[in-house]
Amino acid sequence: MTAPREASTRHTGSWDASPGAGWRSYDGAMSDVPPELARLRSSIDNIDAALVHLLAERFKCTQQVGELKAVEGMPPADPAREERQIGRLRALANESGLDPEFAEKFINFVIAEVIHHHESIAKG
């Protein structure tokens, strides 16, 4: 995955105010959104795709954890580890400029789904 590009303040087109027009890039192409907005949306789409792929990889690992826990007779949930993870991710969020409350809500959602999967695995 490549690092996100910094936001550019360079304009790559101009607004055409004539009826039915929109943004005209310097190469003459028309669009209904400013080029900078299109570029930012494209970056967001790429990041969203990366997040989905990362979540898929995470759940592949937690699937294996659930299978191991079932074989070993361990409970599906591990509250002590979950609390450590929440604290660790809140700190990472804070360091990264992300709202720690949001990060906690997100990881709690993921943890709940993992526990659900582990419970299903344990039932056989």
C-alpha positions in Angstrom: 0.0 0.0 0.0 1.3 3.4 -0.9 1.4 6.3 1.6 -1.4 8.8 1.2 -0.5 11.9 -0.8 -0.6 15.3 1.0 -3.6 17.4 0.0 -2.8 19.8 -2.8 -3.8 23.4 -2.9 -3.1 23.5 -6.7 -6.2 24.0 -8.8 -6.5 21.7 -11.8 -9.4 23.3 -13.5 -12.1 25.9 -13.4 -15.8 26.2 -12.9 -17.8 26.7 -16.1 -20.9 28.6 -15.0 -22.8 28.1 -18.3 -26.1 26.0 -18.1 -25.5 22.3 -17.8 -21.7 22.7 -17.4 -19.6 22.1 -14.3 -15.9 21.8 -13.7 -13.6 21.9 -16.6 -10.1 20.4 -16.2 -7.2 22.0 -18.0 -7.4 19.2 -20.6 -11.0 20.3 -21.3 -12.8 17.3 -19.7 -16.1 18.1 -17.9 -17.1 16.9 -14.5 -19.8 17.7 -12.0 -17.3 17.9 -9.1 -14.2 19.9 -8.6 -11.0 18.0 -9.5 -9.6 18.3 -6.0 -12.8 16.8 -4.6 -12.6 13.9 -7.1 -8.9 13.3 -6.1 -9.8 13.3 -2.4 -12.7 10.9 -3.0 -10.4 8.6 -5.0 -8.0 8.5 -2.0 -10.9 7.8 0.4 -12.0 4.9 -1.9 -8.5 3.5 -1.9 -8.3 3.8 1.9 -11.7 2.1 2.3 -10.6 -0.8 0.1 -7.4 -1.2 2.2 -9.5 -1.2 5.4 -11.7 -4.0 4.1 -8.7 -6.0 3.1 -7.1 -5.5 6.5 -10.3 -6.4 8.3 -10.5 -9.6 6.2 -6.9 -10.5 7.2 -7.7 -9.7 10.9 -10.7 -12.0 10.8 -8.7 -14.8 9.2 -6.4 -14.6 12.2 -9.2 -14.5 14.7 -10.8 -17.5 13.1 -7.7 -19.5 13.8 -7.7 -18.1 17.4 -11.3 -19.3 17.8 -10.4 -22.7 16.5 -7.5 -23.0 18.8 -9.5 -21.8 21.8 -12.2 -24.4 21.0 -9.6 -27.2 20.8 -8.0 -26.1 24.1 -11.4 -25.6 25.8 -10.8 -21.9 26.4 -13.7 -19.4 26.6 -14.6 -17.4 23.5 -14.0 -14.1 25.2 -10.8 -12.8 27.0 -11.9 -9.7 28.9 -8.4 -8.9 30.2 -6.9 -9.0 26.6 -9.9 -7.0 25.3 -9.3 -4.2 27.8 -5.6 -4.1 27.0 -6.5 -3.9 23.3 -9.0 -1.1 23.9 -6.4 0.9 25.9 -3.7 0.3 23.3 -5.9 1.4 20.4 -7.2 4.5 22.3 -3.6 5.5 22.8 -2.7 4.9 19.2 -5.8 6.9 18.1 -4.8 9.8 20.4 -1.3 9.8 19.0 -2.7 9.7 15.4 -5.2 12.5 15.8 -8.2 10.2 15.8 -10.9 10.5 18.4 -10.2 7.8 21.0 -13.9 7.4 21.7 -14.5 6.6 18.0 -11.6 4.1 18.1 -13.0 2.4 21.1 -16.5 2.1 19.6 -14.9 0.6 16.5 -12.8 -1.9 18.3 -15.7 -2.9 20.6 -17.7 -3.6 17.4 -14.9 -5.8 16.0 -14.4 -7.6 19.3 -18.1 -8.3 19.7 -18.1 -9.9 16.2 -15.0 -11.9 17.0 -16.6 -13.2 20.2 -19.7 -14.2 18.2 -17.5 -16.1 15.8 -15.7 -17.8 18.6 -18.9 -18.8 20.3 -20.1 -20.3 17.0 -16.9 -22.3 16.6 -17.0 -23.5 20.2 -20.6 -24.9 19.6 -19.2 -26.8 16.6 
